[in-house]
Structure formats: C-alpha cells, structure tokens
C-alpha cells in the first residue's frame, strides 16, 4: 500500500523509481490515475508523469470517441 506523500515535496532519483515500480502494476491491473493520485496525496499530473517516465503504456480516455453520422 502506497504511503501518502507530503504535498509539494520533490520526489526524485531512487524514491521516484521506487514509486513508479509500486504504482505501475497497480495501474496495469486497472486502477485509475485519479485513484492513485488520491491515495498518494499527489496530483493527477504527477502520477501521469511518473508512469510515463517509467515507460508504462497508458490507457486511452474512456467512453465513445466516435460521433454519430448526421
């Protein structure tokens, strides 16, 4: 279980790598970036960037993206 990180503190180097290694399998298992952000106390953008930097394939946005033909 991820601990809540202090808001505004820099997470770099080994700590960032460890965080990515902890979050990546949870994201791959279906948890959302928003859920991970809420649990860790970090922003959506921070979690998104950590996952992206770790090379995690990100899912597309949900929902129907095709418009009906008129």
C-alpha positions in Angstrom: 0.0 0.0 0.0 1.4 3.4 -1.0 2.0 5.9 1.7 0.7 9.4 1.4 3.5 11.7 0.2 3.8 15.2 1.6 2.4 17.6 -0.9 4.9 19.8 -2.6 7.9 17.8 -1.7 10.2 16.8 -4.6 10.3 13.1 -5.4 13.5 12.3 -7.4 16.0 9.6 -8.0 15.6 6.3 -6.3 12.4 7.4 -4.5 10.8 8.3 -7.8 11.9 5.0 -9.3 10.6 3.1 -6.3 7.2 4.9 -6.5 7.0 4.1 -10.2 7.7 0.5 -9.6 5.0 0.4 -6.9 2.3 2.3 -9.0 2.9 0.7 -12.4 1.5 -2.8 -11.6 -1.5 -1.2 -9.9 -2.2 0.9 -12.9 -1.8 -2.1 -15.2 -4.2 -4.0 -13.0 -6.9 -1.4 -13.7 -6.6 1.3 -11.0 -7.0 4.8 -12.4 -4.5 7.6 -12.3 -7.0 9.6 -10.3 -7.3 6.8 -7.7 -3.6 6.5 -7.4 -3.3 10.3 -7.1 -5.9 10.5 -4.3 -4.2 7.7 -2.4 -0.7 9.1 -2.6 -1.8 12.7 -2.0 -0.2 13.8 -5.3 -1.7 15.4 -8.3 -3.0 13.6 -11.4 -0.2 15.2 -13.5 2.5 14.0 -11.1 1.2 10.4 -11.3 0.8 10.6 -15.0 4.4 11.8 -15.4 5.8 9.2 -13.1 4.0 6.4 -15.1 5.0 7.9 -18.4 8.7 8.3 -17.4 8.7 4.6 -16.3 7.5 3.5 -19.8 4.1 2.3 -18.6 1.6 2.0 -21.5 -1.2 4.5 -20.6 -4.8 3.7 -21.4 -6.9 5.9 -23.6 -9.7 8.0 -22.2 -12.8 6.0 -21.7 -16.1 6.4 -23.5 -17.3 6.5 -27.0 -15.0 8.8 -29.1 -16.8 8.5 -32.4 -19.5 10.9 -33.3 -22.8 9.8 -34.9 -23.1 10.5 -38.6 -25.8 13.0 -39.3 
